[in-house]
Amino acid sequence: MKVIWTPEASETFNSNIDYLIIEYGDQVASDFLNRVDEVVMRIKSNPKIYPLVNKSDQVHRCVVVKQITLYYRVISSERIDLLTFWNNFQNPEFLKL
């Protein structure tokens, strides 16, 4: 199973890491990194483990930590696209999947 990081996923992931380092320090950022690694491994082994939020587009939602949700799309049995790491404190109207 191949996991593709879209430009949006990379950008939002890096923004969240930067924020965590500045506001909470290296340890919290490291814990988040470890949690993301754990979640991505779970998704690779069982892509449908997390609930669908958009059935027609096959978009799933995984709460990485209570403040940040990962949205991803199952493209095929061989490919998953990570779409965005969404800060749950943002206005959901701006979430575009």
Backbone torsions as a table, in degrees:
resi	resn	phi	psi	omega
1	MET	NA	128.4	-179.7
2	LYS	-103.3	131.5	177.6
3	VAL	-107.8	122.0	-179.7
4	ILE	-105.3	127.2	174.4
5	TRP	-90.4	114.0	176.0
6	THR	-69.7	161.2	176.6
7	PRO	-56.4	-38.1	178.5
8	GLU	-63.8	-42.4	178.9
9	ALA	-63.9	-43.9	178.7
10	SER	-62.0	-44.4	-178.4
11	GLU	-65.0	-46.4	-177.9
12	THR	-71.4	-33.9	175.5
13	PHE	-61.6	-50.4	-179.6
14	ASN	-62.8	-38.8	177.6
15	SER	-62.5	-41.8	178.6
16	ASN	-66.6	-40.6	177.6
17	ILE	-62.2	-47.5	179.3
18	ASP	-57.2	-45.6	-180.0
19	TYR	-61.5	-46.0	-179.2
20	LEU	-62.1	-41.4	179.0
21	ILE	-62.7	-46.9	-177.5
22	ILE	-66.2	-46.1	-172.9
23	GLU	-86.2	-31.4	-171.5
24	TYR	-127.7	-11.1	176.1
25	GLY	100.1	172.0	-175.1
26	ASP	-63.7	-36.7	-176.4
27	GLN	-64.9	-43.2	179.5
28	VAL	-65.5	-40.5	177.3
29	ALA	-63.4	-41.1	178.3
30	SER	-64.3	-41.5	177.3
31	ASP	-61.5	-41.1	177.8
32	PHE	-63.9	-44.6	177.5
33	LEU	-56.8	-46.2	179.1
34	ASN	-62.3	-40.2	179.3
35	ARG	-65.4	-41.4	178.0
36	VAL	-62.6	-44.8	177.7
37	ASP	-57.3	-44.0	180.0
38	GLU	-61.4	-46.6	-178.9
39	VAL	-64.5	-44.0	-178.9
40	VAL	-64.1	-38.5	176.8
41	MET	-64.2	-39.9	177.1
42	ARG	-63.1	-44.2	-179.8
43	ILE	-63.0	-41.1	178.7
44	LYS	-61.1	-41.0	-176.8
45	SER	-80.6	-25.8	179.3
46	ASN	-150.0	84.6	-173.3
47	PRO	-58.4	-23.7	-176.6
48	LYS	-100.1	18.2	-177.7
49	ILE	-66.7	-30.7	-178.2
50	TYR	-102.1	153.8	-172.6
51	PRO	-66.6	149.3	173.4
52	LEU	-76.6	138.3	172.8
53	VAL	-111.8	-19.9	177.8
54	ASN	-141.0	96.6	-174.2
55	LYS	-61.7	-43.3	-175.9
56	SER	-65.0	-32.0	179.6
57	ASP	-99.8	0.1	-180.0
58	GLN	58.2	41.6	178.5
59	VAL	-94.7	128.3	179.2
60	HIS	-110.5	159.1	-179.4
61	ARG	-126.8	131.2	178.3
62	CYS	-130.6	120.0	175.5
63	VAL	-77.2	109.2	-179.2
64	VAL	-74.3	-53.3	169.8
65	VAL	-137.2	165.3	-171.9
66	LYS	-59.6	-21.6	-179.3
67	GLN	-91.1	-17.4	-172.1
68	ILE	-134.5	129.0	178.8
69	THR	-115.6	135.4	175.5
70	LEU	-96.6	128.4	172.9
71	TYR	-108.0	135.2	-179.4
72	TYR	-144.0	159.2	-178.7
73	ARG	-121.8	133.3	173.6
74	VAL	-87.1	110.5	-177.6
75	ILE	-83.8	-44.1	-179.8
76	SER	-159.7	-176.6	177.7
77	SER	-70.5	-8.9	-179.2
78	GLU	-112.7	-8.3	-172.6
79	ARG	-144.7	137.1	175.0
80	ILE	-128.7	134.4	175.6
81	ASP	-106.8	124.3	171.8
82	LEU	-80.4	126.7	-172.9
83	LEU	-95.8	-50.5	-178.1
84	THR	-164.4	152.3	170.5
85	PHE	-105.3	101.1	-170.6
86	TRP	-92.6	126.2	174.1
87	ASN	-76.2	118.8	-173.5
88	ASN	-67.5	-8.7	177.7
89	PHE	-87.7	-4.7	177.4
90	GLN	-78.7	160.7	177.3
91	ASN	-68.7	120.6	-177.0
92	PRO	-63.2	-17.6	177.4
93	GLU	-63.4	-22.6	-178.7
94	PHE	-88.0	-5.8	-179.9
95	LEU	-74.8	117.0	178.9
96	LYS	-118.2	118.9	-179.4
97	LEU	-111.0	NA	NA
